[in-house]
Amino acid sequence: MDLLSAARACFPRDYAQSRRRFLAAAQARRAAVRSYANPNRGPGGEALAADCAWLGPRNAAKVLVLISGTHGVEGFCGAGALMDVLTTPPTLPRGMALLLVHAINPHGFAWIRRVTEDGVDLNRNFIDFTEPAPANPGYDELADAILPSKISGPVYERAKAKMRGYIARHGLPAFNVAMSGGQYRHPQGLFYGGTAPTWSHRTEAAIIADYGLKRRRRVAVVDYHTGLGPHGYGDLLCAHMPKTGSAALARKLYGDNLSEPFAGTTNAGQPAPGARHGFASLLWERTLGARVAYVGIEFGTYDSLRVVRPALVADHWLHAQGPVRWRDPRTRKIKAQLRKAFYPDTDAWREAVLWRSRQTIRLAIEGLSKG
């Protein structure tokens, strides 16, 4: 399928449709399908699950894993990319398999949230919970400004002024750490990492075990994200720390296409990352060691300060008010804002996503085949 046709055909309107289409396409390709049922329900009462499709030999020594929906609402992008793979599958060399993971955070995808059913940012949830949780004193200081009691009027304006004052005193890098570095003391707040492994965390660990990924010779993981960077550009972000075997493998696979923010190199002018803990990559690296390269492919949408962050704050504010009435006009407005902030839903943006996704998959396959 050509790029524009795929861009118009592969992306879903909502989680329920996305799941139906993914399962049907996987079965049409005779993929081996396995589903992990989430105990919750979607806004229409629909069942929720993380669904997996395996293409290729069961005993493959090398596996490319594509994950969608880590951050819920960002699953529109990843689901479209996975459907494109099922519609126009890449040629896999002998001894290589492809594992597609649809909606690792199905609750967030269905409810148009970035977080899980327990309000947790999944990419801050992979810490060692037997140890004290990382502190974030900057977030503690700004908590009532980051998520104010009102999202308009004088209270909201005072909140914005407080954050501007923090930036003036401490600088933008310190503010980024405070804002998005992850916090473990404010359950309704942004970038909350939780107090224990979430259902999605446990399910991701189960997928690694159930598919025997620990015994494979090489594994490449591509996790689809949206919301940061230039509009439509897919930045390949290495989440591994510099000088690790996994970082070296990622460089081998992707070469100069790779951004290594923890090493101070990016291809999209991204600021230094706020977080250094809690990423899903930690689970994979702990389990597979240097045999895995985990990258996030981050597609830019709109301006973070003017569009993405206000939409995220509004959604957290909405859910902090109590049970959400899905058809309430206020709910629909806030959900529409958040959906657009993380999923522009235009032909040009979707085309850019699929072009970069296809290129990344090709690079991963070529790189895996050489080692």
Stockholm file with secondary structure:
# STOCKHOLM 1.0

chainA/1-371         MDLLSAARACFPRDYAQSRRRFLAAAQARRAAVRSYANPNRGPGGEALAADCAWLGPRNAAKVLVLISGTHGVEGFCGAGALMDVLTTPPTLPRGMALLLVHAINPHGFAWIRRVTEDGVDLNRNFIDFTEPAPANPGYDELADAILPSKISGPVYERAKAKMRGYIARHGLPAFNVAMSGGQYRHPQGLFYGGTAPTWSHRTEAAIIADYGLKRRRRVAVVDYHTGLGPHGYGDLLCAHMPKTGSAALARKLYGDNLSEPFAGTTNAGQPAPGARHGFASLLWERTLGARVAYVGIEFGTYDSLRVVRPALVADHWLHAQGPVRWRDPRTRKIKAQLRKAFYPDTDAWREAVLWRSRQTIRLAIEGLSKG
#=GR chainA/1-371 SS CCHHHHHHHSCCSSHHHHHHHHHHHHHHTTCEEEEEEEEEECTTSCEEEEEEEEESCTTCSEEEEEECCTTGGGHHHHHHHHHHHHHSCCCCCTTEEEEEEECSSHHHHHTTCSSCTTSCCGGGCCSCTTSCCCCCHHHHHHHHHHSCSCSSHHHHHHHHHHHHHHHHHHCHHHHHHHHHSCBSSCTTSTTBCCSSCCHHHHHHHHHHHHTTGGGSSEEEEEEEEEEEEEETCEEEEECSCTTSHHHHHHHHHHGGGEEBGGGTBCSSCCCCCSCCSCCHHHHHHHHHGGGEEEEEEEEECSCIIIIIHHHHHHHHHHHHTSSCCTTSHHHHHHHHHHHHHHCCCCHHHHHHHHHHHHHHHHHHHHHHHHC
#=GC SS_cons         CCHHHHHHHSCCSSHHHHHHHHHHHHHHTTCEEEEEEEEEECTTSCEEEEEEEEESCTTCSEEEEEECCTTGGGHHHHHHHHHHHHHSCCCCCTTEEEEEEECSSHHHHHTTCSSCTTSCCGGGCCSCTTSCCCCCHHHHHHHHHHSCSCSSHHHHHHHHHHHHHHHHHHCHHHHHHHHHSCBSSCTTSTTBCCSSCCHHHHHHHHHHHHTTGGGSSEEEEEEEEEEEEEETCEEEEECSCTTSHHHHHHHHHHGGGEEBGGGTBCSSCCCCCSCCSCCHHHHHHHHHGGGEEEEEEEEECSCIIIIIHHHHHHHHHHHHTSSCCTTSHHHHHHHHHHHHHHCCCCHHHHHHHHHHHHHHHHHHHHHHHHC
//
